[in-house]
Amino acid sequence: MTGSRLIPEIGAKLSRLLLLFLPAMASGSDAPLFDPATGYRVAQYRAVVPAPPAGVQQVGAKAVRDLAQAGAILLDVFPLKHYEIDENGAWITPDSHASLPGAVWLPIVGWGQLTPAQETYLRQSLTQVTAGDKTRALVVFCQLDCWLSWNASRRIAEYGHNQVFWFSGGVDEWNSEGFPLKSVVPYPMPPDPPRPSTP
């Protein structure tokens, strides 16, 4: 097979994989904001969030700084609009993202409904970054007025992590406090996730 034929075929396979990772997002003004079965937010993710999920503590920028200094893991769930994932689990994207120094960027885990592959990515990433310790403090954030971080913090708490903090102001509040930001790349796909097969 020549290189000119191989490149389009690889591109097509990556594009199909990308589609499997896209969230099922509700559209239209009459679409429900929350999944009636689970209570997760499934539409209009950029909106005022009135309170943290049950079992999750809301924190501000200065508390996040102190938690990070004490060893908490910072989990950024800001979404990616355009991406592909190569065979080694690395993300290919033209989008850049500035986050809190040391943050782990998980860009597909805040949606109200996760595909099996997205959920596997979240669970395996959590296991790796915490070394399996569910008592490790975790700070989940995105931007100000972002339901993705609310969804993700609730989901992580439901997985049995018992020190989950929701940084509701996210990168916006961190920046407004004058704290530094640093460019980050998405956390790689775990080496052997059960990825859906392509036709």
TORFITI-783336 format. One record per residue (C-alpha): residue number from 1; residue in one letter; x, y, z. Coordinates in steps of 0.5 Angstrom, whole numbers, plus 500, padded with zeros to 3 digits. Example, Ala and Ser with C-alpha at 12.3 -4.5 7.8 and 13.67 -1.06 7.14 Angstrom:
BEGIN
<n->1	res->A	xx->525	yy->491	zz->516>
<n->2	res->S	xx->527	yy->498	zz->514>
This chain:
BEGIN
<n->1	res->M	xx->500	yy->500	zz->500>
<n->2	res->T	xx->503	yy->507	zz->498>
<n->3	res->G	xx->504	yy->512	zz->503>
<n->4	res->S	xx->499	yy->517	zz->499>
<n->5	res->R	xx->493	yy->512	zz->500>
<n->6	res->L	xx->495	yy->510	zz->508>
<n->7	res->I	xx->495	yy->517	zz->510>
<n->8	res->P	xx->487	yy->518	zz->508>
<n->9	res->E	xx->486	yy->511	zz->511>
<n->10	res->I	xx->489	yy->513	zz->518>
<n->11	res->G	xx->485	yy->519	zz->518>
<n->12	res->A	xx->479	yy->516	zz->517>
<n->13	res->K	xx->480	yy->511	zz->522>
<n->14	res->L	xx->482	yy->517	zz->527>
<n->15	res->S	xx->476	yy->521	zz->525>
<n->16	res->R	xx->471	yy->515	zz->526>
<n->17	res->L	xx->474	yy->514	zz->533>
<n->18	res->L	xx->473	yy->522	zz->535>
<n->19	res->L	xx->466	yy->521	zz->533>
<n->20	res->L	xx->465	yy->515	zz->538>
<n->21	res->F	xx->468	yy->520	zz->544>
<n->22	res->L	xx->463	yy->526	zz->542>
<n->23	res->P	xx->458	yy->527	zz->547>
<n->24	res->A	xx->451	yy->526	zz->546>
<n->25	res->M	xx->449	yy->533	zz->547>
<n->26	res->A	xx->442	yy->536	zz->547>
<n->27	res->S	xx->440	yy->541	zz->543>
<n->28	res->G	xx->434	yy->546	zz->542>
<n->29	res->S	xx->431	yy->551	zz->547>
<n->30	res->D	xx->426	yy->546	zz->549>
<n->31	res->A	xx->431	yy->540	zz->551>
<n->32	res->P	xx->431	yy->538	zz->558>
<n->33	res->L	xx->437	yy->541	zz->562>
<n->34	res->F	xx->438	yy->535	zz->567>
<n->35	res->D	xx->437	yy->528	zz->565>
<n->36	res->P	xx->431	yy->526	zz->569>
<n->37	res->A	xx->434	yy->519	zz->571>
<n->38	res->T	xx->441	yy->521	zz->574>
<n->39	res->G	xx->440	yy->529	zz->575>
<n->40	res->Y	xx->446	yy->530	zz->571>
<n->41	res->R	xx->446	yy->537	zz->567>
<n->42	res->V	xx->446	yy->535	zz->560>
<n->43	res->A	xx->445	yy->542	zz->556>
<n->44	res->Q	xx->447	yy->549	zz->557>
<n->45	res->Y	xx->453	yy->547	zz->560>
<n->46	res->R	xx->455	yy->555	zz->561>
<n->47	res->A	xx->450	yy->558	zz->566>
<n->48	res->V	xx->450	yy->560	zz->573>
<n->49	res->V	xx->451	yy->554	zz->578>
<n->50	res->P	xx->448	yy->555	zz->585>
<n->51	res->A	xx->451	yy->550	zz->589>
<n->52	res->P	xx->456	yy->544	zz->589>
<n->53	res->P	xx->453	yy->537	zz->589>
<n->54	res->A	xx->452	yy->533	zz->595>
<n->55	res->G	xx->458	yy->530	zz->598>
<n->56	res->V	xx->463	yy->535	zz->595>
<n->57	res->Q	xx->465	yy->542	zz->598>
<n->58	res->Q	xx->466	yy->548	zz->594>
<n->59	res->V	xx->472	yy->552	zz->595>
<n->60	res->G	xx->475	yy->558	zz->592>
<n->61	res->A	xx->482	yy->560	zz->589>
<n->62	res->K	xx->486	yy->561	zz->595>
<n->63	res->A	xx->484	yy->555	zz->598>
<n->64	res->V	xx->485	yy->551	zz->592>
<n->65	res->R	xx->492	yy->554	zz->592>
<n->66	res->D	xx->493	yy->551	zz->600>
<n->67	res->L	xx->490	yy->544	zz->598>
<n->68	res->A	xx->495	yy->544	zz->592>
<n->69	res->Q	xx->501	yy->545	zz->596>
<n->70	res->A	xx->498	yy->540	zz->601>
<n->71	res->G	xx->498	yy->535	zz->595>
<n->72	res->A	xx->491	yy->535	zz->592>
<n->73	res->I	xx->491	yy->533	zz->585>
<n->74	res->L	xx->488	yy->538	zz->581>
<n->75	res->L	xx->483	yy->536	zz->575>
<n->76	res->D	xx->481	yy->541	zz->570>
<n->77	res->V	xx->475	yy->538	zz->566>
<n->78	res->F	xx->475	yy->544	zz->561>
<n->79	res->P	xx->472	yy->541	zz->554>
<n->80	res->L	xx->476	yy->540	zz->547>
<n->81	res->K	xx->472	yy->542	zz->541>
<n->82	res->H	xx->477	yy->539	zz->536>
<n->83	res->Y	xx->481	yy->533	zz->537>
<n->84	res->E	xx->483	yy->526	zz->535>
<n->85	res->I	xx->487	yy->521	zz->539>
<n->86	res->D	xx->493	yy->517	zz->536>
<n->87	res->E	xx->494	yy->509	zz->537>
<n->88	res->N	xx->499	yy->511	zz->543>
<n->89	res->G	xx->493	yy->515	zz->547>
<n->90	res->A	xx->496	yy->522	zz->545>
<n->91	res->W	xx->491	yy->527	zz->544>
<n->92	res->I	xx->492	yy->531	zz->537>
<n->93	res->T	xx->489	yy->538	zz->537>
<n->94	res->P	xx->490	yy->545	zz->535>
<n->95	res->D	xx->487	yy->548	zz->541>
<n->96	res->S	xx->491	yy->550	zz->547>
<n->97	res->H	xx->489	yy->551	zz->554>
<n->98	res->A	xx->492	yy->555	zz->560>
<n->99	res->S	xx->490	yy->552	zz->567>
<n->100	res->L	xx->493	yy->551	zz->574>
<n->101	res->P	xx->500	yy->549	zz->574>
<n->102	res->G	xx->501	yy->542	zz->575>
<n->103	res->A	xx->493	yy->540	zz->573>
<n->104	res->V	xx->491	yy->534	zz->570>
<n->105	res->W	xx->487	yy->536	zz->564>
<n->106	res->L	xx->481	yy->531	zz->563>
<n->107	res->P	xx->477	yy->534	zz->557>
<n->108	res->I	xx->472	yy->529	zz->556>
<n->109	res->V	xx->469	yy->527	zz->563>
<n->110	res->G	xx->464	yy->533	zz->565>
<n->111	res->W	xx->459	yy->532	zz->560>
<n->112	res->G	xx->452	yy->529	zz->563>
<n->113	res->Q	xx->452	yy->523	zz->559>
<n->114	res->L	xx->459	yy->519	zz->558>
<n->115	res->T	xx->460	yy->514	zz->553>
<n->116	res->P	xx->463	yy->507	zz->556>
<n->117	res->A	xx->470	yy->510	zz->553>
<n->118	res->Q	xx->469	yy->516	zz->556>
<n->119	res->E	xx->467	yy->513	zz->563>
<n->120	res->T	xx->473	yy->508	zz->562>
<n->121	res->Y	xx->478	yy->514	zz->561>
<n->122	res->L	xx->476	yy->518	zz->567>
<n->123	res->R	xx->476	yy->512	zz->572>
<n->124	res->Q	xx->483	yy->509	zz->569>
<n->125	res->S	xx->486	yy->516	zz->569>
<n->126	res->L	xx->483	yy->517	zz->577>
<n->127	res->T	xx->486	yy->510	zz->578>
<n->128	res->Q	xx->493	yy->513	zz->575>
<n->129	res->V	xx->494	yy->520	zz->578>
<n->130	res->T	xx->491	yy->517	zz->585>
<n->131	res->A	xx->495	yy->511	zz->585>
<n->132	res->G	xx->489	yy->508	zz->587>
<n->133	res->D	xx->488	yy->512	zz->593>
<n->134	res->K	xx->481	yy->514	zz->594>
<n->135	res->T	xx->482	yy->518	zz->600>
<n->136	res->R	xx->487	yy->523	zz->596>
<n->137	res->A	xx->484	yy->530	zz->595>
<n->138	res->L	xx->482	yy->532	zz->589>
<n->139	res->V	xx->480	yy->539	zz->586>
<n->140	res->V	xx->475	yy->539	zz->580>
<n->141	res->F	xx->475	yy->545	zz->576>
<n->142	res->C	xx->473	yy->548	zz->569>
<n->143	res->Q	xx->471	yy->556	zz->568>
<n->144	res->L	xx->466	yy->560	zz->572>
<n->145	res->D	xx->459	yy->558	zz->571>
<n->146	res->C	xx->461	yy->551	zz->568>
<n->147	res->W	xx->456	yy->545	zz->569>
<n->148	res->L	xx->462	yy->541	zz->567>
<n->149	res->S	xx->466	yy->541	zz->573>
<n->150	res->W	xx->459	yy->540	zz->577>
<n->151	res->N	xx->458	yy->534	zz->573>
<n->152	res->A	xx->465	yy->531	zz->574>
<n->153	res->S	xx->466	yy->533	zz->581>
<n->154	res->R	xx->459	yy->529	zz->583>
<n->155	res->R	xx->461	yy->523	zz->578>
<n->156	res->I	xx->468	yy->523	zz->582>
<n->157	res->A	xx->465	yy->523	zz->589>
<n->158	res->E	xx->460	yy->517	zz->587>
<n->159	res->Y	xx->466	yy->513	zz->585>
<n->160	res->G	xx->468	yy->513	zz->592>
<n->161	res->H	xx->473	yy->518	zz->592>
<n->162	res->N	xx->472	yy->522	zz->599>
<n->163	res->Q	xx->475	yy->528	zz->599>
<n->164	res->V	xx->473	yy->532	zz->592>
<n->165	res->F	xx->473	yy->539	zz->592>
<n->166	res->W	xx->469	yy->543	zz->587>
<n->167	res->F	xx->473	yy->550	zz->585>
<n->168	res->S	xx->467	yy->553	zz->582>
<n->169	res->G	xx->471	yy->559	zz->580>
<n->170	res->G	xx->476	yy->555	zz->576>
<n->171	res->V	xx->481	yy->558	zz->571>
<n->172	res->D	xx->477	yy->565	zz->571>
<n->173	res->E	xx->478	yy->566	zz->579>
<n->174	res->W	xx->485	yy->563	zz->579>
<n->175	res->N	xx->487	yy->568	zz->574>
<n->176	res->S	xx->483	yy->574	zz->577>
<n->177	res->E	xx->487	yy->573	zz->584>
<n->178	res->G	xx->493	yy->574	zz->580>
<n->179	res->F	xx->496	yy->567	zz->580>
<n->180	res->P	xx->500	yy->564	zz->575>
<n->181	res->L	xx->497	yy->559	zz->569>
<n->182	res->K	xx->501	yy->554	zz->565>
<n->183	res->S	xx->499	yy->551	zz->558>
<n->184	res->V	xx->497	yy->544	zz->559>
<n->185	res->V	xx->496	yy->538	zz->554>
<n->186	res->P	xx->490	yy->533	zz->555>
<n->187	res->Y	xx->492	yy->527	zz->560>
<n->188	res->P	xx->493	yy->521	zz->555>
<n->189	res->M	xx->489	yy->515	zz->554>
<n->190	res->P	xx->490	yy->509	zz->558>
<n->191	res->P	xx->495	yy->504	zz->555>
<n->192	res->D	xx->489	yy->499	zz->554>
<n->193	res->P	xx->482	yy->502	zz->555>
<n->194	res->P	xx->477	yy->498	zz->551>
<n->195	res->R	xx->476	yy->502	zz->545>
<n->196	res->P	xx->470	yy->501	zz->541>
<n->197	res->S	xx->472	yy->497	zz->534>
<n->198	res->T	xx->470	yy->501	zz->528>
<n->199	res->P	xx->467	yy->498	zz->522>
